Amino acid sequence: MAFEFDGKAVETTASGYLVDQEDWTKALAEYLAGLESITLTDRHWDVIDYLRSEYFDNNQSTPNTRTILKAMSERWNEKVDQKTLYDLFPLDPSKQGGRIAGLPESRRKGGY
């Protein structure tokens, strides 16, 4: 599956994940989020930056929701609950957030 963005064909899987992570840009993330009716805020970007950092700097780690909760609690210096993350990424913080972050689809099972 492919779509046109910024004068370039961008390939995605059937689930909407980028085939080539090199295609990702912040502008593309904004576009992908818009397709899912999400307007990216600083908190969205914190999650996206964390997911990208974990993937690219930590042996292609794809954190689950519990791990994201802990990381965002530290980053935001407050107790973050699951609802807070699902308010940002309603379809699943790790999966929907990862898709918008330009990461490949996680193969791990389970959620929390």
Secondary structure, DSSP 8 states (H G I E B T S, - for coil): -EEEETTEEEEB-TTS-BS-GGG--HHHHHHHHHHTT----HHHHHHHHHHHHHHHHTTT----HHHHHHHHHHHHTS---HHHHHHHSTT-HHHHHHHHTT----------
